[in-house]
Amino acid sequence: MKRYTTFDEIDRDLKYLRLKSQIALEEVKLGLNESKEAISETFSPINLIAETLGAIIKKTFVLKVVDKLLGIKTVKKKDYEDE
């Protein structure tokens, strides 16, 4: 435990602790604002649409590549009716 010999020392430490507390509060506010921005960017309508389209395009591409590699032909309704 620190021993104080004057009121000036106490006042100085109190001022330091108040400033340290204010800095910590501002850091929390900054972190909260950054989190809000990241969430709003992630879940914005444009990003959701882009991610959905990207997933659809990726799945379509993968299916086409797999079909070409395996040689699977899709059965068309017209071909099926001819038989």
ZIKAHU-V279499 format. One record per pair of residues at least 12 apart in sequence whose ideal C-beta (glycine too) atoms are under 8 Angstrom apart, sorted by the first residue. I is the first residue (numbers start at 1). J is the second residue. D is the distance in Angstrom with one decimal. If there is no record, write none. Layout:
# ZIKAHU-V279499
i->I j->J d->D
i->I j->J d->D
This chain:
# ZIKAHU-V279499
none
